[in-house]
């Protein structure tokens, strides 16, 4: 079963990098913070390499 990514809104600085890199997975929530709305929109490797690793505040995590 594929893992699900989530964005910690308390840590997110709304830089938009994850949304720019993977718009099929991330978007801005009404709060102005990024959210993961579709973890199935990209592979785990792409989410890790294109969103989690480059996030400047490391606010994107895998749900346990």
Secondary structure as GFF3:
##gff-version 3
##sequence-region A 1 64
A	DSSP	beta_strand	5	7	.	.	.	ID=ss1
A	DSSP	alpha_helix	17	21	.	.	.	ID=ss2
A	DSSP	beta_strand	26	28	.	.	.	ID=ss3
A	DSSP	beta_strand	34	36	.	.	.	ID=ss4
A	DSSP	three_ten_helix	39	41	.	.	.	ID=ss5
A	DSSP	alpha_helix	44	47	.	.	.	ID=ss6
A	DSSP	pi_helix	48	52	.	.	.	ID=ss7
A	DSSP	beta_strand	60	62	.	.	.	ID=ss8
###
